[in-house]
Amino acid sequence: MIATEGLTRRFGDLVAVENLDLVVAKGEVFGFLGPNGAGKTTTIRLLSALIAPDAGTGTVAGLELGRQNRAIRQRVGVLTETPGLYKRLSVGDGLLFFARLYSVPDPAREVERYLRLFDLWDRRRDLAGSLSKGMQQKVAIARALVHDPAVLFLDEPTASLDPEAAKVVRDLIETLRTKERTIFLCTHNLDEADRLCDRVALFKRRLIALGSPQELKEGRYGRRTVVHLAHPRPGLEEALRLPFVKKVERVDGKLLVSLADPERQNPVLVRRLVELGAEVQFVNELRYSLEDLYLDLLEGSDAAH
């Protein structure tokens, strides 16, 4: 659905996007993560054919950047970081205006469809400027969808929203998952990306890492079982040198055991500890967050440059 090769954009001497090679599949919810100034919004503007690249090629929804820009803009929907609604228009009239701009067949029907989908039908006559931030964000997402785009770009969709409004928007994104629509999500909310995205890319001017959140975390940290012991005795680490145990560490009375397949190997590990006389209180997995990964990889990227 999205494919780029060597996509590059400069602003004077500043390189905002450098040699971006990326493939995003149809129906995927794809997270694009990076700090402020990393080039995420510039990437969205490139992929939605709003600005031209200085180098490289790309296709969006099967259409070629630079050659079919007008058609690309017809096939994508974009939610910018600030909704930019016409606040003196009613919710319904604002959506109808955009539906007509996109030459949507039967625009009134499509506007009603999305207002009802987002529980906004009863607010259709209210001025957009009178709505809460969360409601305005829902209207902005409806506006980005009213022409049924193949690719939906969401730039910080929950930024500056309170927790309740942010949850409404996240739930809304979940409902927008279809096999035919690709969602390209830029967000600083790493927990949000972990829950919503099939794959994520860590980006800071150039691509740093790419994969599913779980794949990236396991690739970086592996999987580690935490064994909580009552009165741990010395020497257990050496006694646990089993063939499937990669590494054993003792931290604050707990054992951190690196395993390739914890679901299958944990029972053998616990039996061995009991045979050794250890008093096992409970066992769990040490879970790393996407935030841990993000900070580690960014720090590594900065050190490399």
Summary of the structure (lengths in Angstrom):
residues: 305
radius of gyration: 24.3
end to end distance: 31.9
largest distance: 75.8
contacts: 945
relative contact order: 0.13
helix: 39%
strand: 29%
